[in-house]
């Protein structure tokens, strides 16, 4: 796989994490540097691990993974998206002016896992190619770290005023992404 193909793959795998991070950065009135780096690190590490898991599973038993990955992606992305929608709708204008607490680690991990299942599916497909999965996984993880951290900063620029809208949009995007994955697999 060429260097250019690895870079394109890495950044395309990070786009859903970027969208979630923009929504979270906007929802937090002034996300701290720690929260920005934590979000980028969690998304990046999970996004780097999942293609390796997919690659290993693809080598071992591709038919079993492909049979359920769309349901797992739909469930996780739908649940995290619905949670984000709920949080955006229940927040009052007074709460919007106050700083929201950082995303709990469990919710952050669920979002990271939900947005990285596509990388696991890519890992399964890479099992049938002659590629160095470690280089690809590191590239995906690094791109996701940069995109997620940058997404938090972009969300911060959008500000608290648009935080509720951005969080609702990110929630809808996650639900849409999960539904799209399920739709594609059920039609195939």
C-alpha positions as CSV (number, residue, x, y, z in Angstrom):
1,X,0.0,0.0,0.0
2,X,1.4,3.4,-1.0
3,X,2.2,6.2,1.5
4,X,-0.6,8.3,-0.1
5,X,-3.1,5.5,0.3
6,X,-2.2,5.0,3.9
7,X,-2.6,8.8,4.6
8,X,-6.0,8.9,2.8
9,X,-7.1,5.8,4.7
10,X,-5.9,7.2,8.0
11,X,-7.7,10.5,7.7
12,X,-10.9,9.0,6.3
13,X,-11.1,6.6,9.3
14,X,-10.8,9.6,11.6
15,X,-13.7,11.7,10.2
16,X,-16.4,10.3,12.4
17,X,-14.3,10.9,15.5
18,X,-13.7,14.4,14.3
19,X,-17.4,15.1,14.0
20,X,-18.1,13.8,17.5
21,X,-15.2,15.8,18.9
22,X,-16.5,19.0,17.3
23,X,-19.9,18.5,18.9
24,X,-18.3,17.8,22.3
25,X,-15.9,20.8,22.0
26,X,-18.9,23.0,21.3
27,X,-21.0,21.5,24.1
28,X,-18.3,22.2,26.6
29,X,-18.2,26.0,27.1
30,X,-14.4,26.1,27.4
31,X,-12.9,22.6,27.1
32,X,-9.6,22.4,28.9
33,X,-6.4,21.3,27.3
34,X,-6.5,18.1,29.3
35,X,-10.0,17.3,28.0
36,X,-8.9,18.0,24.4
37,X,-5.8,15.8,24.7
38,X,-7.7,13.1,26.6
39,X,-10.4,13.0,23.9
40,X,-7.8,12.8,21.1
41,X,-5.8,10.1,22.9
42,X,-8.7,7.9,23.7
43,X,-10.1,8.2,20.1
44,X,-6.6,7.7,18.6
45,X,-5.7,4.7,20.7
46,X,-9.0,2.9,20.1
47,X,-8.9,3.8,16.4
48,X,-5.4,2.3,16.2
49,X,-6.3,-0.9,18.0
50,X,-9.5,-1.8,16.1
51,X,-7.9,-2.3,12.6
52,X,-5.4,-4.7,14.3
53,X,-8.3,-6.6,15.9
54,X,-10.2,-6.6,12.6
55,X,-7.0,-7.8,10.8
56,X,-6.5,-10.6,13.2
57,X,-10.2,-11.6,13.1
58,X,-10.1,-11.4,9.3
59,X,-7.3,-13.9,9.3
60,X,-8.9,-16.1,11.8
61,X,-12.6,-16.0,10.8
62,X,-13.8,-13.2,8.6
63,X,-17.3,-14.6,8.1
64,X,-18.1,-14.5,11.9
65,X,-17.0,-10.8,12.2
66,X,-18.9,-9.6,9.2
67,X,-22.0,-11.3,10.4
68,X,-22.4,-9.1,13.5
69,X,-20.2,-6.0,13.0
70,X,-23.0,-3.9,11.5
71,X,-25.3,-4.7,14.5
72,X,-22.6,-3.8,17.0
73,X,-21.8,-0.5,15.1
74,X,-25.5,0.3,14.9
75,X,-26.1,-0.3,18.6
76,X,-23.1,1.6,19.9
77,X,-23.4,4.5,17.5
78,X,-27.1,4.8,18.0
79,X,-26.9,4.7,21.8
80,X,-24.1,7.3,21.9
81,X,-25.9,9.5,19.4
82,X,-29.2,9.2,21.3
83,X,-27.4,10.1,24.5
84,X,-25.9,13.2,22.8
85,X,-29.3,14.2,21.4
86,X,-30.9,13.8,24.9
87,X,-28.2,15.8,26.5
88,X,-28.5,18.6,23.9
89,X,-32.3,18.8,24.3
90,X,-32.5,18.7,28.1
91,X,-29.9,21.4,28.7
92,X,-31.5,24.8,29.5
93,X,-30.2,28.1,28.4
94,X,-28.8,28.7,31.9
95,X,-26.9,25.5,31.8
96,X,-25.6,26.5,28.4
97,X,-23.8,29.5,30.0
98,X,-22.2,27.2,32.6
99,X,-19.3,24.9,31.8
100,X,-20.5,21.3,31.3
101,X,-18.5,18.6,33.0
102,X,-16.1,16.6,31.0
103,X,-17.5,13.6,29.2
104,X,-17.2,10.5,31.5
105,X,-14.6,8.0,30.6
106,X,-17.2,5.3,29.9
107,X,-19.1,7.5,27.5
108,X,-15.9,8.6,25.8
109,X,-14.8,5.0,25.4
110,X,-18.3,4.0,24.0
111,X,-18.1,6.9,21.5
112,X,-14.5,5.9,20.6
113,X,-15.5,2.2,20.1
114,X,-18.6,3.1,18.2
115,X,-16.8,5.4,15.8
116,X,-13.9,2.9,15.3
117,X,-15.8,-0.1,14.2
118,X,-15.4,1.0,10.6
119,X,-11.7,0.8,11.1
120,X,-12.2,-2.8,12.4
121,X,-14.1,-3.6,9.2
122,X,-11.2,-2.1,7.2
123,X,-8.8,-4.2,9.2
124,X,-10.7,-7.3,8.2
125,X,-10.4,-6.4,4.5
126,X,-6.7,-5.6,5.0
127,X,-6.2,-9.2,6.2
128,X,-6.5,-10.3,2.5
129,X,-3.9,-7.8,1.3
130,X,-0.1,-7.8,1.8
131,X,0.2,-4.8,4.1
132,X,2.0,-3.9,7.3
133,X,-1.0,-3.6,9.7
134,X,1.2,-2.0,12.4
135,X,2.1,1.0,10.1
136,X,-1.5,1.4,9.0
137,X,-2.8,1.2,12.6
138,X,-0.3,3.8,13.8
139,X,-1.2,6.1,11.0
140,X,-4.9,5.7,11.7
141,X,-4.3,6.3,15.4
142,X,-2.2,9.4,14.8
143,X,-4.6,10.9,12.3
144,X,-7.5,10.3,14.7
145,X,-5.6,11.9,17.6
146,X,-4.9,15.0,15.5
147,X,-8.5,15.2,14.1
148,X,-10.2,14.6,17.5
149,X,-8.1,17.1,19.3
150,X,-8.5,19.5,16.5
151,X,-12.3,18.8,16.5
152,X,-12.4,19.8,20.2
153,X,-10.7,23.1,19.4
154,X,-13.0,23.8,16.4
155,X,-15.9,23.1,18.7
156,X,-14.5,25.5,21.2
157,X,-14.4,28.2,18.5
158,X,-18.0,27.6,17.7
159,X,-18.7,28.3,21.3
160,X,-21.3,27.5,23.9
161,X,-24.0,29.4,22.0
162,X,-24.0,26.8,19.3
163,X,-23.0,23.9,21.6
164,X,-26.5,22.5,21.9
165,X,-27.0,22.6,18.1
166,X,-23.6,21.1,17.4
167,X,-24.0,18.3,20.0
168,X,-27.5,17.5,18.5
169,X,-26.0,17.5,15.0
170,X,-23.2,15.2,16.1
171,X,-25.7,12.9,17.8
172,X,-27.8,12.8,14.6
173,X,-24.6,12.1,12.6
174,X,-23.7,9.1,14.8
175,X,-27.2,7.7,14.6
176,X,-27.1,8.3,10.8
177,X,-23.7,6.6,10.6
178,X,-24.9,3.6,12.6
179,X,-28.1,3.4,10.5
180,X,-26.1,3.6,7.3
181,X,-23.8,0.8,8.3
182,X,-26.7,-1.4,9.2
183,X,-28.6,-0.5,6.0
184,X,-25.5,-1.3,3.8
185,X,-25.0,-4.6,5.5
186,X,-28.6,-5.7,5.4
187,X,-29.0,-4.9,1.7
188,X,-25.8,-6.8,0.8
